[in-house]
Amino acid sequence: MISCLFFTTIFIYLGVLLSVAYFTLMERKCLSSLGIRLGPDKISFAGFGQPISDGMKLFTKEFVPPSNSAKFVFFLIPCVSLLLCFLGWQIFPANMVSPSAGNDILFFLVVSSVNAHVAIMSGWCSSSKYASVGGVRGFAQVISYEICLSITLVAVMFFGGSMSFFLLSDSGWSAWWSFYCIPVAVLWVTICLAEANRAPFDLVEAESELVSGFNTEFSAGSFAGLFIAEYGMILLMCLVTVWSFFQNACVWTVLGSVWMFTKVGFFAFFFIWTRSTFPRFRYDQLMMAAWKSLLPFILGIYCVLFFVTKF
């Protein structure tokens, strides 16, 4: 059993790395198509070798940290970011191999909360004004949307009667949940955009204001590590969205797995689509939306659901 779980975990990690590589290609292709441009199409057939060549280029470049940076933390941050990404994906083999280990919702909440500190520490250790502003934005931003994210998942556990994504989706509970409470699913996807630092909530990386935000001073392999971790968390958020709200087929079957990954691909495309469609929010607009719109609306919906299910 232990060897089976080990090899399954390694297989999942390799799948995550490969998925991240071609998710970036998918993003560049979609953004270029939506902007009426060609996009990457030179390397290999139709540009399918572009992610491999980009990875080779980044990991073979020289890594030069800033002279005034806290070098130990600066070297440590990309490793911590990758570690947290892979820890987050631990919920996948736990569900596929051992469904009885059912604390993965709480585990996901812990990992996502700690992952927000990567942007904060990256901005602090870089000793750069642009990175520092990005880190401060990340610190204030995480306080607002993390509350909404936690309340949503805690309510999912309460109404579903389980702390396991697998047990929720396999029981078919999320089928009536997504139909009965579509506004909560829409709010959850909005919160996921903020959690993943994606447009229109990518204020910690705002390239028009902060060059590249918290990761401005990172280059070569360290930048690649942060990049892989960020996109790996985006795919994880898509998977959690499907498991929590839109999964009603057993993932043990081939057809159920194909249908699940099709929905994950749709939400991944949605993340790309929002980036090319919506303008970036101002920072005060994000704070106002989180505290005065999202949080009261989510609490109001769950109060109504509680009384409906109770009486």
Disulfide bonds with the S-S distance in Angstrom:
none
